[in-house]
Amino acid sequence: LHIKNPTKGVVPITIWDADTKQILQQFNGTLNGTENFQSIFMHQAVPLQAGKSYCITINVVQYFYQPLPFHPFPLRGEKVELLGSVVEESYYPRFPQQMLQDVYHGLIDVDLQWLVN
């Protein structure tokens, strides 16, 4: 994961099955509070299935965001489709209830090439 966030310190990161809202993997990442993307590596692979929806969350109380006025979600890649940006204000891992199509919250860049090839 590549995360851009103003938070400084250790934050919980959760990968969810978006259909069942079950946690697939949870781990901590350390953010340094800069305006640059930081790479956080998962030490255990998460098995993904084609045609399923997944959600990645980080629990922070502040975040960067990017409005998408001309190219709203979904964003499509060769093997991955990003359906939207989810938001849930919580200090604890909780499945987000709100999905937005015109704002990219949290600025998380997911590098899935290692998993889908």
C-alpha positions in Angstrom: 0.0 0.0 0.0 1.1 3.5 -0.7 -0.5 5.9 1.8 -0.5 9.7 1.9 -1.8 11.0 5.2 -1.0 13.8 7.7 -1.2 11.4 10.7 2.0 10.6 12.5 2.3 7.3 14.3 1.0 3.8 14.2 -2.4 3.2 12.6 -4.5 0.1 12.1 -5.0 -1.0 8.5 -7.7 -3.4 7.6 -8.6 -5.4 4.5 -12.2 -6.4 4.3 -14.4 -8.6 2.1 -16.8 -5.9 1.0 -19.7 -8.3 0.4 -19.6 -10.1 3.8 -18.0 -7.1 5.7 -15.6 -9.6 7.3 -12.0 -8.8 8.1 -9.5 -10.7 5.9 -6.4 -9.2 7.3 -5.4 -6.5 9.9 -2.0 -5.1 10.6 -0.4 -1.9 11.8 1.4 0.7 9.7 3.6 3.6 10.8 3.0 6.9 9.2 5.4 9.8 9.3 2.9 12.6 8.7 4.4 13.9 5.4 2.7 15.0 2.2 4.5 12.2 0.3 3.2 8.7 -0.3 4.7 6.1 2.1 5.0 2.5 1.3 3.6 0.0 3.8 4.2 -3.6 3.0 1.9 -6.5 4.0 3.9 -9.4 5.4 1.2 -11.9 4.6 -0.5 -12.3 1.3 -4.3 -11.8 1.1 -6.0 -14.3 -1.3 -8.2 -12.3 -3.7 -10.8 -13.7 -6.1 -11.8 -12.3 -9.4 -15.2 -10.7 -9.4 -15.3 -10.0 -5.7 -15.2 -6.6 -4.0 -12.7 -5.7 -1.3 -12.2 -2.7 1.0 -9.0 -1.3 2.5 -9.3 1.1 5.5 -6.9 3.0 7.7 -8.2 4.4 11.0 -7.1 8.1 11.2 -8.8 11.3 12.4 -7.3 13.4 9.6 -6.7 12.8 6.0 -6.0 14.2 2.6 -8.6 14.0 -0.1 -8.9 14.7 -3.8 -12.1 15.8 -5.5 -12.7 14.0 -8.8 -15.0 16.4 -10.7 -14.1 15.2 -14.3 -13.3 11.5 -13.8 -15.4 10.1 -11.0 -15.4 6.5 -9.8 -15.2 3.8 -11.0 -11.6 3.9 -12.1 -10.6 0.9 -14.2 -7.2 -0.6 -14.6 -6.1 -3.6 -16.6 -7.0 -6.1 -13.9 -8.5 -4.0 -11.1 -11.5 -1.7 -10.8 -11.7 0.9 -8.0 -15.4 1.3 -7.3 -15.4 4.3 -4.9 -13.9 5.9 -1.9 -15.3 4.9 1.5 -15.6 7.1 4.6 -16.3 6.2 8.3 -15.1 8.3 11.1 -13.9 5.9 13.8 -10.9 5.4 16.0 -11.4 1.6 15.7 -11.6 -0.7 12.7 -15.2 -0.6 11.4 -16.6 -1.3 8.0 -17.3 2.0 6.3 -21.0 2.7 5.6 -20.6 5.6 3.1 -19.2 5.2 -0.4 -18.6 8.3 -2.5 -18.1 8.5 -6.3 -16.6 12.0 -6.7 -14.0 12.3 -3.9 -11.0 10.1 -3.3 -10.6 10.0 0.5 -7.4 8.9 2.3 -5.2 8.9 -0.8 -4.3 5.2 -0.7 -2.6 3.8 -3.8 -2.9 0.0 -3.9 -0.2 -1.9 -5.7 -1.8 -5.3 -6.5 0.6 -6.4 -9.3 2.3 -8.8 -7.0 -1.0 -10.5 -6.2 -2.8 -10.6 -9.5 0.0 -11.7 -11.9 
